Amino acid sequence: MAGGGEELKLLSTWFSPFGSRVKLALHLKGLSYEYVEEDLMNKSQLLLESNPVHKKVPVLFHRGKPLCESMVIVDYIEEAFADAGPPLLPSDPYERAIARFWVAFIEIKLVEPWFRMLDGTRTRAEMTEGVKQMVAAVATLEGALGQCSKGMPFFGGDSVGYVDVALGGLLVWVRASEVLLGVKFLDAARTPLLAAWAERFASLDAAKAALPDFGRVIKHAMMRRGAAAGALAANN
């Protein structure tokens, strides 16, 4: 891989879907990097100093300078290494704006309700509403895939693009959520385009290198939900 590991260092956790987005961009661009695993239960001084606002992963260091927030980092990788690998964003300004619109949609309409449901503290009514919001968001993304791909395999057309990275980084966690919540979000009957997209995306070499193991994610999520529910009961 090109890029030079001495230039790029990624601070993340193995299970972070947002860290997976950055890994995807780095692998798609063919860039080498040093990976540092962070312990979120005992945050390192490096994390606290490099992301003092949110104190979260991922953080990408380029020549020692830190960058935070997954899609901000993906944008930076695209601009800083424009000559490396295939472009993630279209060259046309309008098409770039459309891609960024759909990424913002994913963050607000899919990620936010999804994270609220997984913390283990929601009532049955809140969980039902969260599932409803996610199912509606996925249905909308089915239409977006048809619009953006123009009949080709990915949101980016014939190759993986910005929206693919944003959604693809979440893919293992979405699959895990189907098991944890008992709801099929990527259903071949309701969302055939997205279901086929997910299979294609998961088979990519970059996805195999960047995405966490499904079984390990399931175990981690169940432990997290159990700990959160236990803490809630202890405080009641």
C-alpha positions in Angstrom: 0.0 0.0 0.0 1.1 3.6 -0.7 1.0 6.6 1.6 3.7 5.7 4.2 2.7 4.4 7.6 4.9 7.0 9.2 2.6 9.7 7.9 -0.8 8.2 8.9 -1.8 6.8 12.3 -5.4 5.8 13.1 -6.6 5.7 16.8 -9.8 3.7 17.1 -11.4 0.6 18.5 -11.9 -2.7 16.7 -15.7 -2.4 17.0 -16.2 1.2 16.0 -18.4 1.6 12.9 -17.0 5.1 12.5 -13.4 3.8 12.7 -14.4 1.3 10.0 -15.4 4.1 7.7 -11.9 5.6 8.0 -10.3 2.2 7.5 -12.4 1.7 4.4 -11.3 5.0 2.9 -7.7 4.2 3.7 -7.8 0.7 2.1 -9.8 1.9 -0.9 -7.2 4.6 -1.5 -4.4 2.0 -1.0 -2.8 4.0 1.9 -0.7 2.4 4.6 -1.2 3.5 8.1 -0.3 2.6 11.7 -3.2 1.4 13.8 -3.5 2.1 17.5 -6.3 0.3 19.5 -7.9 2.6 22.1 -9.5 1.5 25.4 -12.6 3.5 25.8 -13.0 2.4 29.4 -9.6 3.9 30.2 -9.1 6.6 27.6 -5.5 7.4 26.7 -3.8 10.7 27.1 -3.3 10.6 23.3 -7.1 10.5 22.7 -7.9 13.1 25.3 -5.3 15.5 23.9 -6.1 14.8 20.2 -9.9 15.0 20.5 -10.5 17.3 23.6 -14.0 18.3 22.4 -15.7 14.8 22.0 -13.0 12.5 23.5 -14.1 9.8 21.0 -12.6 7.7 18.3 -11.7 7.7 15.5 -8.8 10.1 15.3 -6.5 10.1 12.3 -3.0 11.6 12.6 -1.4 12.9 9.4 2.2 14.0 10.0 1.4 14.3 13.6 -1.7 16.5 13.2 -5.0 15.0 14.5 -8.3 14.9 12.7 -11.6 13.9 14.3 -15.1 12.8 13.2 -15.3 9.9 10.7 -16.7 11.6 7.6 -14.6 14.7 8.2 -11.6 12.4 8.1 -12.9 10.6 4.9 -13.2 14.1 3.3 -9.6 14.9 4.3 -8.3 11.6 2.9 -10.0 12.3 -0.4 -8.5 15.8 -0.6 -5.0 15.1 0.9 -4.5 12.0 -1.2 -6.4 12.9 -4.4 -3.9 11.0 -6.6 -4.1 7.8 -4.5 -6.7 5.2 -5.5 -10.1 5.8 -7.1 -11.9 9.1 -6.1 -14.6 8.7 -3.4 -16.4 11.9 -4.4 -17.7 12.8 -7.9 -15.9 15.5 -9.8 -19.1 17.4 -10.5 -20.0 19.9 -7.7 -23.7 19.0 -7.8 -23.1 15.3 -7.6 -20.7 15.9 -4.6 -23.4 17.9 -2.9 -26.0 15.1 -3.4 -23.5 12.6 -1.9 -23.0 14.8 1.1 -26.8 15.2 1.5 -27.2 11.4 1.7 -24.4 11.0 4.2 -26.1 13.7 6.4 -29.4 11.8 6.0 -27.6 8.6 7.2 -26.2 10.3 10.3 -29.5 11.9 11.3 -32.2 9.4 10.3 -30.4 6.1 10.7 -27.4 6.5 13.1 -29.1 8.6 15.7 -32.2 6.4 16.4 -30.1 3.3 16.1 -27.6 4.4 18.8 -30.5 5.4 21.1 -31.9 1.9 20.8 -28.6 0.1 21.5 -27.8 1.7 24.8 -30.1 -0.7 26.7 -32.0 1.9 28.6 -35.1 2.5 26.3 -38.7 1.6 27.1 -40.6 -0.8 24.8 -42.4 2.2 23.2 -39.1 4.0 22.6 -37.7 0.9 21.0 -40.7 0.5 18.8 -40.5 4.1 17.6 -36.7 3.7 17.0 -37.2 0.6 14.9 -39.9 2.4 12.9 -37.6 5.3 12.2 -34.8 3.0 11.1 -37.0 1.0 8.8 -38.3 4.3 7.2 -34.7 5.5 6.8 -33.6 2.3 5.1 -36.7 2.5 2.7 -35.6 6.0 1.8 -32.0 4.9 1.2 -33.4 2.2 -1.1 -34.6 5.0 -3.4 -31.4 6.9 -2.9 -29.4 4.0 -4.1 -31.4 3.7 -7.3 -31.0 7.5 -7.9 -27.3 7.7 -7.1 -26.1 4.4 -8.7 -28.0 5.0 -12.0 -28.3 1.2 -12.3 -24.6 0.5 -11.4 -23.5 -1.5 -8.4 -22.8 1.2 -5.8 -24.0 4.6 -4.6 -20.8 5.8 -6.3 -21.7 4.2 -9.6 -19.4 1.5 -10.9 -17.0 2.0 -7.9 -17.4 2.6 -4.2 -17.9 6.2 -3.3 -18.5 8.5 -0.3 -22.0 7.3 0.5 -20.9 3.7 0.2 -18.2 4.3 2.8 -20.6 6.1 5.2 -23.2 3.3 5.1 -20.7 0.5 4.6 -18.8 1.3 7.7 -22.1 0.6 9.6 -22.9 -2.7 7.8 -21.7 -5.2 10.4 -23.5 -3.3 13.1 -26.7 -3.1 11.1 -26.5 -6.9 10.6 -25.9 -7.3 14.3 -28.8 -5.1 15.1 -31.1 -7.3 13.1 -30.2 -10.1 15.5 -30.4 -8.0 18.6 -33.6 -6.3 17.8 -35.3 -9.1 15.8 -36.0 -6.8 12.8 -34.8 -7.3 9.3 -33.6 -3.9 8.1 -31.9 -5.0 4.8 -34.6 -7.3 3.5 -34.5 -8.6 0.0 -38.3 -8.4 -0.4 -38.6 -4.8 0.9 -35.3 -3.3 -0.1 -33.8 -5.5 -2.9 -31.3 -2.9 -4.1 -29.9 -2.4 -0.7 -29.8 -6.1 0.1 -27.8 -6.8 -3.0 -25.6 -3.8 -2.4 -24.8 -5.1 1.1 -23.7 -8.4 -0.3 -21.5 -6.8 -2.9 -20.0 -4.4 -0.4 -19.2 -7.1 2.1 -17.3 -9.1 -0.6 -14.9 -6.2 -1.3 -11.3 -6.7 -0.2 -11.4 -3.3 1.5 -14.5 -4.3 3.5 -12.9 -7.6 4.5 -9.9 -5.7 5.8 -11.8 -2.8 7.5 -15.0 -4.3 9.0 -15.1 -6.1 12.3 -16.0 -9.7 12.8 -19.8 -10.2 13.0 -19.8 -12.7 15.8 -17.5 -10.6 17.9 -19.7 -7.6 17.4 -22.8 -9.5 18.5 -21.0 -10.6 21.8 -19.7 -7.0 22.4 -23.2 -5.5 21.8 -24.9 -7.9 24.2 -22.4 -7.2 26.9 -22.8 -3.5 26.4 -26.6 -3.7 26.6 -26.4 -5.9 29.7 -24.1 -3.5 31.5 -26.3 -0.5 30.6 -29.4 -2.2 31.8 -27.7 -3.2 35.0 -26.6 0.3 35.7 -30.1 1.6 35.1 -31.6 -0.9 37.5 -29.0 0.0 40.2 -30.0 3.6 40.0 -33.7 3.1 40.3 
